[in-house]
Amino acid sequence: MLNGSRSRELRYKSLASVICLIISGSALAQDSNVNVQINQNATVKYEPEFFQQYNPITALDLVNRVPGFTIDRGDNVRGFGGSAGNILINGKRPSTKSDSIDNILSRISQDNVLHIELIRGATGGLDLGAGQSVVVNVILKKQSSGSGTFEVTLVEREGKIESRFNVSYNDKIANTLYTVGIERFGFDIARRGVETLTNFQGPDELREEEEDGGLGEWLLNLKTETNFNSGDVFRLNFQGRTGPFDVLENSIRTPVGQSEPNLFVRTFRDEEDQFEISSDYEHKFNEAFRVKLIGLLNREYSDTFSSLNILRADDTGSFSRSVRGSNEGETIGRIEFDWTSFKNHTVQFGIEGARNFVESEFALFRDNGEGEEEINVPGANTRVSEKRGEIFTSDSWRLNSKLTLDLGFNVEFSEISQSGDVQNARTFTFAKPSAALTYVSSEKSQWRLRFEREVGQLNFNDFVSRANFQDEDLDLGNPELQPDSTWVAEATYERRFGDIGVVELTLFYNYIEDVIDLLPLGPTTESPGNIGNGERWGAEINFSTDFDFLGIPNARIDVNYRVQDSSVTDLVTGQNRRLSNERPENFELTFRKEFPTLNSNFGIEYMKEDPQDRFGVDEIESNDGRNRVNFFWETIFPIGLKGRFEVRDAFNQARGRDRTVFSGFRSLSDIAFIESRRRRDGTELFFTISGVF
């Protein structure tokens, strides 16, 4: 294994090599054509003709082909204001949190898209949350008649075949536009591999493991938009989701020197139902003053059963099972005012209130052959609730034709309370300033600076105790957990060249207060907790170009490369280490070659991620990232349907998990054992038919 300084040196050399490749490619690129227009505000407008070479079916196909752009899905955020991704539809963000932007775009036929706008910088006046400096705005045509989209997929892996489908229809009744969609989504698990146990306190062990299971869920979605003669707009959304997730794992474990193996059987089943109702009402008092009211209600109900059955060769063993029922919910109310009376200013202000909660009941039972008994687990039955209020204001100020300053200031007040096995209540106040400066040095070049304080969303399940049968452990909850906050500083340079070419280099630094990690409670026990302050820094490159300068027409490459490092004080060793669950390096590359005469294209995707480490009080766990190659072929059939054949993880790369467990505090104790697992998920074959009707 490389030491830290050597590993960092190689990462930065890799970054330098990618930058050199980008510079050499951009220098040879050609100017763009009429299908790509850049205005004086540095907004890039893509006409539908630009995307036809990619044989699109839905708006999602269009957005995925915008050069240098990656969809931000707004995960793990607080409230509604922070949940905005970087996609607008007709200048508005969808008033939903649970319905993914991918699903929303997949229900829109590409025939209904007028054009795509890529807005770079100066996004503070848009209908978004803070922190978005590059945004795609999907401009739709006026609805004239009903239309629909559908997609049917067959997936084969390890001899198992599963089916998925997604169908939607949109139309207009009087002044109301509506979209209704139904989706059946699922996946199978068929992992095979071995795990070796190097035991320093007993015999080593070889484990042959099989893990099977899968998810099968149904989703129903309904969206309406009513446009009144007064100019007011009312939107109403509903999404429901239901379906079980099952896992069955068999581990045949043979200690060295023992002829007969031991059998460990683990089961897991989660039955989950979720729904969300959201709406917004928009009213214009005049051309310079607008108000928007937003409401959201989300509920999720889950029943979980898990067990571990240990059957030893000497006829001893044990059976453990756990049951958990939980209800989670979020209710949000928000009012936004937009004011443009001042020249070159777009001002927004308002308030947001939210209430989040989780109610959980958990029970653990064990039978060692003498009858089942219930195990007392601290914090097993609890209710956690958060009440939060926020006052916000922002100003997008156009200083001149080249310079825009976006300023924002939010103040958040919250109270987190817990009842049940643990009684606790705490209050917090966070000031969240933000500033973003955009300088347009030319139509194709742009500099962006961003500074912002972000407050993380707590996972309320971290307050609740539960069983971890995979590692024969117990995950304790922590009633003292509080949100982390991050001071973000970013500097970005972007250069566009040709129709497709774009280079975007971002340098970033994060200062994180109250880092959430595993907090030591004793020599072998821990819980999620705040372990102090930490840092993160690094660089990210997005790069797209065609290959016309190499004499290869109708070919394109998209590259995303991120390298980062981090530091926090380890509470067990007292030394600096990397933040848990972070990957130092991520690389993604997609190559596409179009064959216009065949209405087809061929592509290769390559993804590589560094391992991520997790630091417990008595163990260190390292999980390999994705390292795989995908191939795909797309074609348009004479009847207008699109077919896609895809091979995912073509070489069936093994993924590893190494777990080093100590006999006590890992700073003071000897290693008890090391588990080293290598599993293969299996190559997946996808065949998809999609179209419009």
SVG drawing of the C-alpha trace seen along z (x, -y; Angstrom):
<svg xmlns="http://www.w3.org/2000/svg" viewBox="-62 -51 68 84">
<polyline fill="none" stroke="black" stroke-width="0.4" points="0.0,0.0 1.3,-3.5 2.0,-5.8 0.0,-9.0 2.5,-11.5 3.3,-9.2 -0.4,-8.5 -1.2,-12.3 1.8,-12.9 0.4,-10.3 -3.1,-11.9 -1.8,-15.4 0.3,-14.1 -2.8,-12.4 -4.6,-15.8 -1.8,-17.6 -1.9,-15.0 -5.7,-15.4 -5.2,-19.2 -2.5,-18.9 -4.8,-16.6 -7.7,-19.1 -5.5,-22.1 -4.2,-20.2 -7.7,-19.2 -9.2,-22.6 -6.6,-24.3 -7.6,-22.3 -11.3,-22.7 -13.6,-24.4 -16.1,-27.2 -19.7,-26.3 -22.6,-26.3 -26.0,-27.9 -27.5,-25.1 -25.5,-26.4 -25.8,-30.1 -24.0,-32.0 -25.5,-35.4 -23.9,-38.3 -25.0,-36.9 -23.0,-33.7 -26.1,-31.6 -25.7,-28.8 -28.8,-28.0 -29.1,-24.5 -31.6,-24.1 -33.3,-20.6 -31.3,-20.0 -28.1,-19.9 -29.4,-16.7 -30.8,-14.8 -27.5,-13.0 -28.0,-11.3 -31.5,-9.9 -33.2,-11.3 -36.7,-10.2 -37.2,-12.2 -36.1,-15.5 -33.8,-13.4 -31.9,-12.3 -31.4,-15.9 -30.2,-17.1 -27.7,-14.2 -26.1,-15.3 -25.5,-18.9 -21.7,-19.3 -20.0,-19.9 -23.1,-19.5 -24.0,-16.9 -27.4,-16.7 -27.3,-17.6 -30.1,-15.8 -30.1,-17.8 -29.7,-14.9 -29.3,-15.0 -30.5,-18.6 -32.6,-20.6 -36.1,-21.7 -37.3,-22.8 -35.0,-25.8 -31.9,-23.7 -33.3,-20.7 -33.2,-22.4 -31.0,-20.6 -29.7,-22.4 -32.7,-21.8 -35.5,-24.2 -38.5,-23.6 -39.8,-26.7 -37.8,-28.7 -39.3,-27.0 -38.1,-24.2 -40.4,-21.3 -42.2,-21.6 -41.2,-18.2 -38.4,-16.4 -39.1,-12.7 -39.8,-12.6 -36.4,-12.6 -35.5,-15.0 -34.5,-12.0 -38.1,-10.7 -39.6,-14.1 -37.5,-14.6 -38.1,-11.1 -41.9,-11.8 -41.4,-14.7 -41.1,-13.8 -38.3,-15.5 -40.9,-16.6 -42.3,-18.9 -39.0,-20.6 -38.5,-24.0 -34.8,-24.3 -32.4,-23.9 -30.7,-26.7 -27.4,-26.3 -27.1,-29.2 -23.6,-29.7 -23.2,-31.9 -25.5,-34.7 -28.1,-32.1 -29.1,-34.0 -32.2,-35.5 -33.5,-32.1 -36.0,-29.9 -33.4,-27.8 -31.8,-27.2 -28.4,-28.6 -25.1,-27.1 -26.0,-26.4 -23.7,-28.2 -24.5,-26.2 -28.2,-25.4 -30.1,-23.8 -33.4,-25.4 -35.7,-23.1 -38.0,-25.3 -41.2,-23.5 -43.5,-24.1 -47.1,-25.1 -49.2,-21.9 -51.5,-21.4 -52.4,-17.7 -51.8,-14.7 -48.6,-12.7 -46.9,-10.0 -43.6,-8.3 -42.7,-4.7 -39.7,-2.6 -39.5,1.2 -36.3,2.9 -35.3,6.5 -32.2,7.2 -30.3,10.5 -27.7,11.3 -26.5,14.7 -29.3,16.4 -32.0,14.2 -34.2,12.0 -36.1,9.0 -38.4,6.5 -38.9,2.8 -41.2,0.3 -42.1,-3.3 -45.1,-4.9 -46.4,-8.4 -49.0,-10.5 -49.6,-14.3 -52.4,-16.3 -54.6,-19.4 -58.1,-19.8 -59.3,-23.4 -56.5,-25.5 -55.0,-22.5 -52.0,-20.6 -51.5,-17.2 -49.0,-14.3 -49.7,-10.9 -47.1,-8.2 -46.6,-4.7 -43.3,-2.9 -42.3,0.6 -38.7,0.6 -36.6,3.3 -33.2,5.0 -31.9,8.4 -28.9,9.2 -26.7,12.2 -23.3,11.6 -20.8,14.4 -17.4,14.5 -15.1,15.5 -14.0,14.0 -10.9,14.9 -10.5,14.4 -7.0,14.0 -7.5,14.6 -4.7,13.7 -6.5,15.2 -7.7,18.5 -7.8,20.4 -8.0,18.7 -11.1,19.2 -12.3,19.5 -15.8,18.3 -17.7,19.0 -20.5,16.6 -23.7,16.1 -26.0,13.2 -29.3,13.1 -32.3,10.8 -33.6,7.7 -36.0,4.8 -39.4,4.7 -41.4,1.5 -44.2,-0.4 -44.4,-4.2 -47.4,-6.3 -47.1,-9.9 -49.5,-12.7 -48.7,-16.3 -51.1,-19.2 -50.5,-22.8 -53.5,-25.2 -53.0,-28.6 -55.7,-31.1 -56.8,-34.0 -55.4,-36.4 -51.9,-35.0 -51.8,-33.0 -50.5,-29.5 -51.4,-26.6 -49.4,-23.3 -50.3,-20.1 -48.1,-17.0 -48.6,-13.5 -46.2,-10.5 -46.7,-7.2 -44.2,-4.3 -44.4,-0.8 -42.4,2.4 -40.3,4.8 -36.5,5.2 -35.2,8.7 -31.7,10.2 -30.7,13.8 -27.0,14.4 -25.4,17.8 -21.9,17.9 -20.2,21.3 -17.3,20.8 -14.6,23.5 -11.9,22.8 -8.4,24.1 -8.1,27.6 -11.8,28.3 -13.3,30.7 -16.9,29.7 -18.0,26.1 -20.2,23.8 -23.2,22.2 -24.2,18.6 -27.6,17.5 -28.6,13.9 -32.0,12.6 -33.3,9.1 -36.6,7.8 -37.9,4.2 -41.4,3.4 -41.8,-0.3 -44.6,-2.6 -44.1,-6.3 -46.1,-9.1 -45.7,-12.9 -48.2,-15.6 -46.8,-19.0 -48.2,-22.2 -47.4,-25.8 -49.4,-28.8 -47.8,-31.7 -49.3,-35.3 -48.0,-38.4 -48.9,-41.7 -47.3,-43.5 -44.3,-43.0 -41.9,-43.7 -43.4,-41.9 -44.3,-38.2 -45.2,-35.8 -45.1,-32.0 -46.6,-29.8 -45.2,-26.3 -46.5,-23.4 -45.2,-19.8 -46.2,-16.7 -44.1,-13.5 -44.7,-10.3 -42.8,-7.0 -43.8,-3.8 -41.4,-0.9 -41.4,2.6 -38.1,4.3 -37.2,7.9 -33.7,9.3 -32.2,12.5 -28.9,14.4 -29.0,18.1 -25.6,19.7 -25.4,23.5 -22.0,24.9 -20.5,28.3 -20.5,29.3 -24.3,28.9 -24.2,25.7 -25.4,22.4 -27.7,19.5 -30.6,17.7 -31.0,13.9 -33.7,11.8 -34.7,8.2 -37.9,6.4 -38.3,2.7 -41.3,0.5 -40.7,-3.2 -42.7,-6.2 -40.9,-9.2 -42.4,-12.4 -41.6,-15.9 -44.0,-18.9 -42.8,-22.1 -44.4,-25.5 -42.6,-28.3 -43.4,-31.7 -41.1,-33.5 -41.3,-37.1 -39.5,-38.2 -38.9,-41.9 -37.2,-43.5 -38.0,-47.2 -34.4,-48.2 -32.5,-48.3 -30.0,-45.4 -31.2,-43.8 -33.4,-40.7 -34.3,-40.4 -35.9,-37.4 -36.9,-37.2 -39.2,-35.0 -39.6,-32.5 -39.8,-28.7 -41.0,-26.5 -40.5,-22.7 -41.2,-19.8 -39.3,-16.5 -39.8,-13.4 -39.1,-9.7 -40.9,-7.3 -39.1,-3.9 -39.8,-0.8 -37.0,1.8 -36.7,5.2 -33.9,7.7 -34.2,11.4 -31.6,14.2 -31.9,18.0 -28.7,19.9 -30.6,23.2 -32.2,22.6 -35.2,20.5 -35.6,17.1 -35.0,14.1 -35.3,10.3 -32.1,8.3 -32.3,4.9 -31.1,2.3 -30.7,-1.4 -32.6,-3.8 -34.6,-1.1 -37.9,-2.9 -37.8,-6.6 -39.3,-9.5 -37.1,-12.3 -38.6,-15.5 -37.2,-18.7 -38.9,-22.0 -37.2,-24.5 -37.7,-28.0 -35.7,-30.0 -35.7,-33.6 -33.9,-34.2 -33.0,-37.0 -30.9,-37.2 -29.9,-39.7 -28.6,-39.0 -26.9,-42.2 -25.7,-42.8 -22.8,-45.2 -22.0,-45.6 -22.2,-43.5 -19.4,-41.2 -19.8,-41.0 -22.6,-39.7 -22.7,-39.4 -25.1,-37.1 -25.5,-37.7 -27.6,-35.8 -28.2,-35.6 -30.3,-33.1 -30.9,-32.6 -32.1,-29.2 -33.6,-28.4 -34.3,-24.8 -35.2,-22.6 -34.5,-18.9 -36.4,-16.9 -36.4,-13.2 -38.8,-11.2 -39.3,-7.5 -36.4,-5.6 -34.4,-8.8 -35.6,-12.3 -33.7,-15.2 -34.2,-18.6 -31.8,-21.1 -32.0,-24.4 -29.7,-25.6 -29.2,-28.8 -27.3,-28.9 -26.4,-32.0 -25.9,-31.0 -24.3,-33.7 -23.5,-33.2 -21.8,-35.1 -21.1,-34.2 -19.2,-36.4 -19.3,-35.7 -17.0,-37.3 -17.6,-36.8 -14.3,-37.5 -15.6,-36.6 -18.6,-34.8 -16.7,-31.5 -14.7,-32.1 -15.9,-32.6 -14.6,-32.8 -16.8,-32.0 -16.1,-32.4 -18.4,-31.1 -18.4,-31.3 -21.2,-29.8 -22.1,-28.2 -24.1,-25.0 -25.9,-23.1 -26.2,-19.4 -29.4,-17.4 -29.4,-14.9 -30.3,-11.3 -32.8,-10.8 -32.1,-7.1 -28.7,-7.9 -30.7,-8.7 -32.1,-5.2 -30.4,-1.9 -30.6,1.1 -29.0,4.5 -26.1,5.1 -26.1,8.8 -23.7,8.5 -20.9,7.7 -22.6,9.4 -22.8,6.0 -25.2,3.5 -25.4,-0.1 -26.3,-2.4 -28.1,-5.7 -27.0,-9.0 -29.5,-11.5 -26.8,-14.3 -26.2,-14.4 -26.3,-17.8 -26.1,-19.0 -22.7,-19.7 -22.0,-22.8 -19.6,-23.5 -18.0,-26.7 -17.5,-26.2 -15.0,-28.2 -14.9,-27.4 -13.1,-28.9 -14.0,-27.8 -12.7,-28.6 -14.7,-27.5 -13.8,-27.7 -16.0,-26.6 -14.8,-25.7 -16.6,-24.4 -20.0,-22.8 -19.3,-20.3 -16.1,-21.4 -16.0,-22.6 -13.3,-22.7 -14.3,-23.4 -11.8,-23.4 -12.9,-23.9 -10.7,-24.3 -12.4,-23.9 -11.8,-24.1 -14.3,-23.1 -14.1,-23.9 -16.5,-21.5 -17.7,-22.2 -19.0,-19.4 -18.0,-16.6 -20.4,-13.6 -18.5,-10.3 -18.4,-7.4 -18.0,-8.6 -16.1,-6.3 -18.2,-5.2 -16.0,-2.4 -13.2,0.0 -15.6,1.8 -18.7,-0.4 -19.5,-3.6 -22.3,-5.6 -22.8,-8.3 -21.6,-11.6 -19.9,-14.9 -16.1,-14.5 -14.8,-18.0 -13.9,-20.2 -12.3,-19.0 -11.2,-20.1 -11.6,-19.0 -9.8,-20.3 -9.3,-19.3 -10.0,-19.9 -12.6,-18.7 -12.4,-18.8 -15.3,-18.4 -14.2,-18.1 -16.1,-17.4 -14.9,-17.5 -15.5,-16.0 -12.9,-14.3 -13.2,-16.2 -9.7,-17.6 -8.4,-14.0 -10.4,-13.2 -13.0,-11.1 -16.4,-12.7 -19.5,-12.2 -17.5,-11.1 -17.5,-12.6 -15.8,-12.1 -17.0,-13.3 -14.6,-13.2 -15.2,-13.9 -12.3,-13.7 -12.2,-14.6 -9.3,-14.4 -9.5,-15.4 -8.0,-15.0 -9.3,-15.8 -8.3,-15.9 -9.9,-15.5 -8.5,-14.6 -9.1,-10.9 -10.6,-10.7 -9.1,-7.2 -5.5,-7.9 -5.3,-11.7 -3.8,-11.9 -5.0,-13.5 -6.7,-11.2 -9.0,-11.4 -12.7,-11.9 -14.7,-8.6 -16.5,-7.4 -14.7,-9.7 -13.0,-8.6 -9.7,-10.4 -10.1,-10.0 -13.0,-9.5 -12.8,-9.2 -15.5,-8.8 -15.2,-8.7 -17.8,-8.2 -16.9,-7.8 -19.7,-7.9 -19.5,-7.3 -22.5,-8.2 -23.4,-6.4 -25.9,-8.7 -26.6,-6.5 -27.6,-3.7 -29.4,-5.9 -27.2,-4.3 -24.4,-5.0 -21.9,-3.0 -20.3,-3.9 -18.0,-2.9 -18.2,-4.0 -15.3,-3.6 -15.7,-4.3 -13.0,-4.1 -13.3,-5.0 -10.8,-4.8 -11.6,-2.8 -13.3,-4.6 -12.4,-4.0 -14.6,-4.0 -13.0,-4.4 -14.6,-2.8 -13.4,-2.7 -12.0,0.9 -11.9,1.4 -11.1,-0.1 -13.3,0.8 -12.2,0.2 -14.6,0.6 -13.5,0.7 -15.2,-1.7 -16.6,-1.0 -14.0,0.1 -15.9,1.2 -16.4,0.9 -19.8,0.7 -20.6,0.9 -23.8,-0.2 -25.4,-0.3 -28.4,-2.5 -30.4,-2.5 -33.7,-3.9 -35.9,-1.3 -37.9,-2.1 -41.1,-2.4 -39.6,-5.1 -38.8,-3.1 -35.4,-3.4 -33.5,-0.3 -30.6,-0.2 -28.4,2.8 -26.1,2.4 -23.4,4.5 -22.7,3.3 -19.6,4.4 -18.5,6.2 -15.4,7.7 -17.2,8.6 -14.7,6.8 -14.5,8.0 -15.3,5.5 -13.4,5.8 -14.1,5.1 -11.3,5.3 -12.2,5.1 -9.4,4.9 -10.8,5.5 -8.8,4.9 -9.4,6.4 -10.1,2.9 -9.2,-0.7 -7.3,-0.4 -4.7,-2.8 -3.9,-0.6 -4.8,3.0 -3.5,5.7 -5.3,6.9 -7.9,9.5 -8.7,10.5 -8.8,9.3 -11.7,10.0 -10.9,9.7 -13.9,10.1 -13.9,10.2 -17.3,10.5 -18.5,10.2 -21.9,8.7 -22.0,10.4 -22.2,8.8 -25.6,7.3 -27.2,7.3 -29.8,4.6 -32.2,4.4 -34.5,1.4 -37.2,0.3 -38.5,-3.3 -40.7,-5.6 -43.4,-8.2 -47.1,-7.9"/>
</svg>
